[in-house]
Amino acid sequence: MKISFIGTFPPRECGIGTFTKNLIDSVVAAPGTDGPNKVMVVAIDDNGQRYDYPKKVKHTIRQEEQADYLEAAAVINLSGADICVLQHEFGIFGGQNGIYILPLLYRLKIPLIVTLHTVLKTPSYNERAVMIEICKIAQRVVVMSQTAVDMLMEEYGVPEQKIAQIAHGVPDIQFDQLAAKKEFKLSAKRVLLTFGFIGRNKGIEVVLKALPAVVARYPQLVYIVLGKTHPNVIRHSGEEYRIFLMGLVKKLGIEKHVIFLNEFIDQTELFKYLSASDIYITPYTNEAQITSGTLSYAIGAGSAVISTPYWHAAELLSENRGRLFPFNDVQALSDIFLDLLDNPETMKTLRSNAFNYGREITWPKTGEKYVQLAETIVAQQPDVLVESETILDLLALPPFLLDHIQRLTDDTGIIQHAKYGIPNLKEGYCLDDNARALLMVLMTYKRNKHPLALRLSPTYLSYINYMQNPDGAFRNFLSFNRNFLDEVGSEDSFGRTIWSLGYLLGNAPNDAYYQTGREIFFDAMPNFVKLQSIRSIANTMVGICHYLKSNPMDEGMIEVLRQLANRLMADYALNRTDNWHWYESLLAYDNAFLPLALLHAAEFLNNEKVNQIALESMEFLTEITLKNGYLSIVGNEKWYQKDGESSMFAQQPLDALAMVLMFHQAFRLTGDQAYVKQLYTCFMWFLGENDLRISLYDFETKGCCDGLESYGVNRNQGAESTLAYLISHLSVLEAFEELTQLEAAHL
């Protein structure tokens, strides 16, 4: 059996890297892996650093380069590995809350074991989402304490049978205390020790403040703080914390009793220090630490341990394997120091209990447990989540709710932007969003006579009416205090408004709304043929087609539609080549609206050329955006220049909406059921079937996040994004009903 490991790795100075190396060494030594040739490592580099790795590191990932993660997945899949073991800690992977690891994991074609070094009790929205996805992909999730098992089940909904508890391994190394003290010239000293990366959350100042009362009784006592400042702390704060500690030592007058060793040492040297110490202390400042390698090592060395009751310590030091003191309680710590130093037999009992437990969690035993777990999983031949075919399932959809839209709407219209899930009043209103909002509530009311949708309709329609100029064009932006912010809006906002008004004329809930919409629509009509923007033309065409569904004999409007369709087809003829079937020399934003417009026009123009161009360009766009079995939108970061590369970020919900609408109309036009499947695949982009494998729909606010960025999800939930989601959701429901009716007709 060959195992691939993903994690940090020495010589990078990192606790996870040390764990990864020790785990691999123990796995190689265990039966069943056929020696060192049966492991490979994918190592994570940090912040532009490059390391001289050993030969077992076959590939590296630059932490903030997402393309490296995708390449690593391909390397692992081609390596001959039977299973992959991931070491997970949020901070070692790139993107928002380490989100870049998800696309790699989804592309693996072999089973996955994930070791979680952190399990958060109160995660942020993104942290929870990333953790849930990782646990969903993995065949087994390994944690190192019962507390972590309980939290995974209670906070993240991970099934108990998916969780394996394997203790943090400890080196099988022992040194005689007297000999170790002699080597370090500490024979005459009582030695206290803390080791590991230094940072504010380590609580070392609590130990320093407790020392004066202790050294007054034991003047031969020395406290060794062994370890470098954490690289992330150095990056952001330099040695500020270490300097603070040194100043505190001087202020307390304990300079002769404190030694700072700013070193990252190997584990053999570390165990000498542990053996030389009388008491080991982990004075961390809060409970939220599910795993502590330093604490495990101290137990493995048979140290007398004192700790604050963070999660791992409370569990590991139970059964009289150590002593606990309350967080930041200087007096309690001082009392425990004195009690143990005054009672050598008590200290000896703690050391003996710790040592005996440490024999049960040595690295060889931990390695064997990982090998046994891997063998069990491989033998079961589990299904692997890998770019799987999307399954059509309406039950997988969240309930259709207007909560966030209601939150964004006041008596003027819908606020265009939000700070996370809260309306951002500073940004005011825009025509685009109020037009889309009108379309959405009309679709909602048509579907289920939703009373809130009917109540909101006149608000959005009145905004559109208020923004229309005497010449039929529209302003776009309005401040929160109802001041106009432009004289004439963009052609895009014009086209989207005509789309919405056209839908109103074909689906008005009552005559008053119909008459108002008709007046605005026909006042705007003289501007239809003046449009220059290709997307405005496309949106206007869709609006005209919605109007024509209830007014099919309007020959004048059909002629306008024909003129606009000819404009699109002329652009297509100008830019089309053998390998580029598109209307422009690039794919930019709202791309699917261009074939969508011709798919609508084909219903009314009786022109085979319109139909042919619509389907050909749709197929071209499909090949680019759905080639991996899920929707990968052309990002607005750089777009996709002809003969160039597609930009992955920033992916916008509007583009997903346009894809959903395009396939919906293709199904209506052709009756080909495959388009419903593609429609559903595109909709699932909102729910996590995307390049980052994370949901943009917020199950708490019922809003939709603003897009996929290079760092992760843009958690702001403006009107545009949420409306794109809701209109897409309604289109999915409509398409499934139409599909059901079509299938019933063929029975």
N, C-alpha and C positions, 0 to 999 in steps of 0.2 A: 504494500500500500504506500502510495506517495501522497504527502501532505504539503499543501501550499499555505504559507503563513503571511498575513498582512499585518504590519505594525511598524512602529519605530524600532530601530535596531542600532546597537553599538557599532561604531564609536560615537554615535549621537548620544549625548548625555541626557538621559531621559528615563524616568522610572519605568514607563511602559516598555522601553527598549530593553532594559535589564530583564524585565519579566519575560519578554519575547525570547531573548537569548537563552535564559534558564529553562524555559519551557521546551524550546527546540532541542537543547542538549539532553534533557531528560527523555524526550520523545525518541530521539535517535538511539539512546541507550536502551530503550524499552524493547521487548520482543515484538516482532510483527511489522517493523518499519524498514528492515533490511538496510540499516546503517545510514550514514550521512548523505548518500546519493538519493535517498528517498524523501528529502525535504527540499523545499525552495522557499526563498523569502522575497516578498515585495516590501521594500522599506519606504517609509514616508520621510522625505526631507522637509526641512522647515526654513521658510523665509530666505530662500536663495542660497542656503548653506549646502555644500556638497561634501560627502564623506568618503573615506577610503574603506569601503565595506569589504568583508571577507567574501570568498567565492560563492558561498551559499546564497548570497543576495543576488538574485538573477535580474531584478528590475527595480527601478526606483520611481517614486511619484513625488513631484514637487507639490507641496501642500496646497498651494493656491492655483494650480494649473489643472482645470477640470479635464482637459484633453488627456492628461497623463493617466487619470483614473480609467478612462475608457480604453486607453491602450493597454493598461495593466490587466483589465478583464480579458482582453484578447490573448495576452501573454499567458495568463493562468489557464485559460481554456485550451491552449495549444501545448501546455507543459507536460501533459500526461498525468497530472495530479488527480487523485481520486476524490479528494475533499479539501476544502479550504477552511482555515481557522483565522478569524479576524480578532485582533485586539482592539476593543473600542473604548475610546475616551473622546468626548466631544472636541477637546482642544487640539487634537493632533491631525484632524482632517480639515480640509478647506471648505470655504463657503460658510453661510450662516448656520451656526450650530453644527458644523461638520457635515453639511448636507451633500457635499460632493461624493461621499462614499456610497450613496444610494444608487446612482446609475451604474457604478461598478458592480455592486452586489446583484442588481437585477440582471446584469448581463452574464453572470456566472452560469456555466452549464454543468457545474458539479455541486454537490451538497455543501452546506455552509454551517460551521459552528462559530458562534460569536461569544467571546469572553467580554463581559461588561465590567469595566473597572469603575464605572460610576453609574449609579441609579438614583435619579433625583426624585425626592418625595413631592416637591412642588415645582415641576418643570414649567418653563414658558410654553406658549402655544407651539412654537417651532421645535423646541426640545422634545416635547411630547410626541409631535408628529414624526420626527426623525426616529425616535426610539421605537415607536409602534411599527414603523415600516421595517426597520432592521429586524425586529423580532418576528415580523410576519414572514420575511424572506428566509430567515435561518431555520434549519431543521432542529437545532438545539441551541439554547441560550445558557451559557455557563456563568454562574455567579459564585461568590466566595463566602456567602453568609446566608443564614436563614432569613435575616431581615431583608436582604435583597430579594429572596424568593417571594416573601410575602408582599413586598412593594410591587414587584412585577405583576403579580396576580391582581392586587387590589387597585393599583394606580394605572396600569397599562393594559389590563385585560389579557395577559399572556397565560395560556393554559398551563396548568401545573405540569402536565406530562411533557411539555416542551422545555422545561427548565431542569438543568442539572446543577447540583451544588458540588463544587470541587474546591477545596481550600487552597489559598495562596501557598505555593510551595516554598520551602526554605532549604538552603544549602545543607548538605550533610557534612558539616565541618564543626570540629570541636577543638578548643584550645584550653589548656590549664590556666586558671585565673592568675595564680601566682607568677607563672612564667610570662603571661601576657603583660601583667603589670610591670614585671622586671624589665621586659623589652622596651616598654614605653617610659621607663624610669618613673613609674607611678607606685612603686612598692609601698611607700609610706603614706599613700593617699587613699582617702575614700573617694571613689570616682562616680560621678553622675554623668549620664550621656544622653544627648539627643542627636540623631543624625537624619539626613535627608535634605532635600532642597529647602532653602530658607525663603520664607515669605510671611506676610502679615498674618495669615490665617494659622500659622504654626504656634502662636501663643508663647513664644520663648520669653517674652518680657514677664510673663506670669512667674516663670521659674526664677528669673533673676530677682524679682521682688520678694520671692519666698526665701532666698538664700541668706540674707543677713541674720535672721534668727537661727538658721541652721549652722552657719559657720561660727557663730558665737559659741556654740557648744562643741562643734567639730572643726576646729581651725585648720586641720589637715585636709579638708574637703576641697575637691576641685570639680567644676562643671565644664564638660567638654561639649561644644556645639560643633558638630562635624558635618560639613556639607557646603556646597556652593549656593549662592542665591539662585533661585529658579530663573532659567533663561527668559521666560516671559516677563518676570518682574524686572530683570536687568533691562529688557527692551523698553519698558514703559517708565520705570522709576529708578533705574540704576541701582546703586547700593544704598539707597535711602534707608531701608529697613535695617540693614547691618550697621550702618552708621548710627542710627537711633539706638540700637541695642548696645553698641560700644559706649555711647554717651550715657546710657542708663547705668551700665556697669560702673563707670567712673563716678556718677552721681551717688550711687549706693555704696561706694567705697569698697567694692569687692573685686578690684582688678587682679589681685593675687589668686582669686578663686575661680576665674572664668577664662577658658581658652577657646578662641574661635579658630577652627581649622577649615580654611576656605579651599576644600579639596573635593574632588569626585573620585573616590577610591574603589578598587576592585573588591569583590565580596570576601576574598580571603583576608585582606587587610581589615575589612569591616568587622569580620567575626573576631579578629584579635581584639579590636576595640570593645566589642560587645562582651567578650570574655573578661576583659580587664575591668569592666565597669561593675560597680556594686548595684546601682539602680539605673534603669532606663526610663526616660520620661517622654510621653507624647502629649503635650499640653494644648492640643488643637482647640480653636476658639468656638467651634460650633459642631452640632451633631451630624451634619450632612456629609459624612464620609463613610461610604459603604465598604471600602477596601483600603487597607493601609499595608503596603509591603514592608515598610520600616517596622511596624508593630509585629507583623508576622515573623520577620527576621529576629527580632528581639526575643520573641517567644521561642523560636527555634534554637537560639543560642542558650536558652535557659536563664534569661535575665530576670531579675526582680523588676517588674514593670509597674509604673504608676501612669495613669492616663486620665484625661477627661472622658466622659461617657459618650463619645461619638459612637455611631452605630456599630462599626466593626469592633471597637474596643469593648463596648458593653457586652458583646457576645463572646469575643475571644478571651477576655479576662474573667469570665464567669468560672464557677467551680474552683475559686481560690487560686486562680492562675495569675492574679495581679490585683492592684488596688485602683479604685476610681476616686476622683475628686471633682466637685462641681466646676463648670466652666468659669474661668477668670477668678476663681476663689483662691487668693494668695494664702490666706490663713490656713485653709484646709490642706493645701499642698504642703505648707511648712510643717503642719502637725503630722502628716503622713511620713514625710522625710524623717522627722525626729523619732517617730514611733518605730520605723524600720531600722534605723541606725542604732536605736537603743535596744532593739530586740533582734539580735542576729539569727535566732532560731526561727522567728517569724519570716525573716527574709529568706532563710534557707528553704523553708517550706514552699514559699512562692517560687523560688528558683527551681526546685525539684518538680513541682507541678507543671511549670511552664516547659521544662526540659522534656518531661515524659510526654506531654501533648505534642511537642515539637517533633518527636520521633515518628508521630503518626502522619505528619504533613511534609515530609522531606520531598525534595524535587523528584527523586526517582519514583516515589509513590504517586505523586501528582501526574508525572508523565505517563505512567501506566494507565491511570484513569482516563486521560485524554485519548490515548491510543485505543483503549477498550470502547470508549464512546464513539470514536471515529469508525472503528470496525463495525460496530452495531449499526450505525447509520448507513454506511456503504452497503452492508449486507441487505439492508431493507430496500435498497434501490428506490429512494424516495423521489417523488415528483419534485422538480426544481422549477422555481418561478423564474422563467427566463423568456422575456419578450413573447409571452404567450399570446395566443389569439384571443381577442376580446370576446367575451361571452355576452350575448344579448340578454340582459336581465333587468327589467324595470324595478324589481325589488331591491336592487343595489343602489337605486337613486335615493338621495335624501328627500324628505317631504318638501313639497313646493310651498315656500313661505315668503311673504312680503314684508317681514319684520324690518329688514334693513332699509328697504325702499321707503317704508312709512317713517323710519327714523330720519332719513335724509330729506323728506319732503315737508315744506311748510306751506303757507297760503299763497306764496309767490310761485313756487315751482320746486324742482328737485335740486338740492345743493350738489355742485359738480364733484367736489373732492371730500375726502375724509382723512382724519388722522386715525389710523387703525380703523376702529369701528365707529368713530365719533365724527359727526358732520364738521367739516372745516369751514366755518362761516366766512372766514377771511377771503375765500376764493369765489364766493358768490355762485352765480348760476350760468349755464350756457344753453344755447339752443339745441346743440347735438343731443345732450342728455335728456332734455325735456321731450324732444321728439322721440327718442328711443323709449323713454318712460311711457309716453302715450301709446306707442306701439305695443309695449309689453302689457299694460293694463287692458288694452283692447283684446289682445290675444287671450289674456287670463279670463276676462269676462265672457268672451265667446265660448271658452272651453267649459267653464263651470259656474258662470253667473256669480262670481265672487263679489260680494257687496263692497268690499274695500276697493277693489279695482274700479268699480263704477264710481265710487266717491272720489277717487283720485283723478279720474279721466279729465274732468273740466279744469282742474288745476293746471295740468300740462298743456291742454289745448288753449287755455287762456294765455299762458306764457307765450306760446307760438304766435297767437294773435297779436299780443302786445309788442312782440319783436319785429313784426312785419312793417316794412317801409312802404310809402305810397306807391313806389314803382313795382311792388310785389316781391322784391328781395327782402332779406332778413338781416337784422343785427344778430349777433351771437351772444356776447357777454353782457351780463348785468351784475352790478355789485350787490352786496347784501342789503345796502340801503337804497336799492332800486335805481341806481344811476346807470345810464348806458355807458358801456366801456368801449364801444366801437360804432362806427357809422354803418359799415356793411360787413357782415360776417363772411367766413370762408365759403368757397363753393362746396366744400365737403359738408359743412353744416346745412347748406341749402339742400343738397341732394338727400341727406338723411331726413330732413323735414318733409320733403316731398314723398319719400318712402313711407313715412308714418302717416301722412295725410291721405295718401292713396289707399293705405290699408284701412283707415277710418271710413273712407267713402265706400269701401267694399264690405265693411263689417261694423257699421255704426250701431251702437246700442239703442239709440233713439233718434228721432228726427231733428231735435235741436242740435245735437252734436253733429249730425250729418250736414245740416245747412251751414253751420259755422265752418266746418272743415271744407265744404265745397267752395265757399266764398274765398277762403284763404288760398286754397289749391288753385283756383282759376285766376285769382289775382296774381299768383306767382307764375302762371303758365307762360306768359311772354318771355320769361327768362330761360325757359327750358333749352331752347335751341342756341342760346348765347353762351352756354356753359363751355369751358375749356378744359377743366380738370377731368381726367378720365374716370376717376372714382365718383365724382359728383354726377357725371353722366350715367354711370352704372346704377347708383342709388336712385336717381330720378327715373330711370327705366323701370326699376322694380316697383316704384310707387305708381307709375303709369299702368303697369300690368295689373296691380291690385285694383286700381280704379276700373280697368277694362273688364275685370271679371264680373262686375255688376253693371257695366255699361258697354257691352261688346259691340254695339252698333255705332259707337262714336268714331266715325271715319277720320275726323280731324285729329283726334288723339292717336289713332293708329298710325297716321302719317308722321306725327311727331316722334312716335316710338321708332318708326322705320328710319328716320333721319339720325336719331341718336344711335341706333344699332349700327348703321352704316359707318358712323364715326368710330365706334369701337372696332369694327371689322377692318377699317382702313388702317388703324394703328396696328392691328394684329398683322396685316399683310406687310406693313412697313418693317416690323421687327422680327417676324418669324423667320427662322432658318431651320435646317434639317434637325439640329440638336437643341433648338430653342423655340418652343411653341408658346410664345407669350406676346402680350400687347405692348410691352416696354422692353428696354434693354436691361431691366433689373426687376427682381421681385422685391417689393417694398412692404407696404402695410395694406391691410384689408384686401389681400390679393384675390381671395375666392369670390369677392363681389363682382369681379369682371366676368368670369364665366357664368356666375349666377344670373347676371343681368341678361345675358344672351339665352340662358335656359328659360327664363321667364318670357323673353320676347318671342322665342320659338313657338309658344302657344298661340300667338296672334298674327305672326307675320307670314306664315306658310312659305318659309324660305329655307330650303335644305342647307344652304351655306351657313345660315345662322346656327342651325342645329349642329352642323359638322364642326364649326369653330368652337362652339361652346363645349362640346364633348372632348374635342382634341386638347383644348387648353386646360380643361378640368383634369384630364388624364395626366398631362404634363405636371401640373401642380401636385397631383396625388403622388406621383412617382417621387417627387422631391420631399414631400412632407410626411408621407406615410410609409416610407420604405422600410422602417424598422418595426412595423406592426403597431405603432402608436403614433399620435400626432406630434411631430417636431416642427413647430412653427418657425418660419423665417424670422429671425430676431430683428428688432428695430435698431439694434446697436450699430450695425453697418449694412444691413440688408444683404441682398444676394445679387451681386453684379454678374452679368453674363460673362462666362469664362472665369469667374472667380469662385469663392467659397461662400457657402451660406453662413450667415451670422447666427450663432446660437442664442444670443441674448440681445436685447430684452424682448421676451415673448409676451404678446399682449392678448388679453381675452377677446378683444374685437376680432382678431384673426381666427380664433377658434370658433366664434359665432359665425363668421362668414363661411367657414368650412362646413359647419352643421347645416346652414341654410342652403349651401350649394348642393350638398348630397340629398337633402330633402327635396329640392326642386327637381334634381335629376331623377329621383325615384318617381315623383309625380309625372314627369314627362315621359319616362320610358317604361315604368312598371318593373324595372330590374331590382329585385329584392336585395342584391348585393350592396346597393347604395344605402339601404337602411343600416346595414352592418357598419359601413364606413362612417355614416352619420353618427352612430353610437360610439364608435372608436374616437371620433373627434370630440364628442361631448365629454368622454371620460378624461380628456386632457384636464378639465376643471377639477376632476376628482382624483388626480394623482397618476394617471397614465401619461406621463410626459417625460421630458429629458431629466428632470431632477427627481422624479418619482415621489412627488409630494403634492398634497391636495391644495388647490387654491381656494376652494370653498371652505368657509369658516363655519364649522358646525355650532359654534357658540353664538356668533352674531347673526348668522344666516346671510352674511354678505360674501362677496368674492374678492379675493386679494387682487392687487393691480397688475401683477405679472410675474414672470420668472426672470430674475436678474442674475448677473454673474455671481453674486454673493448668496443667492437663494431666492426666497419668495419676498416680494414687496408687500408687506403686510397692511399697507393702507388699502382701504376698501371704498373707493370712490363709486359714484353712480355708474359711470361707463362700464366698469368691470362687473358690477353686480347685475346690471341690466343685460349685459352680454350673456352672463350665466343663466339668468332667468328666461330670456328669450330662447336660448339654446335648449333649456330644460323643456319648455313648452313645445318646441319643435320636435324633440324626441318623443314626447307623449303623443303628439299629432301623428307623427310618422308611424308609430306602433299601431295606432288605431287604424290608420289607412292600410297598413300591412295586413292586419287581422281581417279587415273587410275584403281585401283582395284575395287572401287565402280562402276565406269563406265562400267567395263567389266562384272559386275554382273547384269546390267540393261537389 
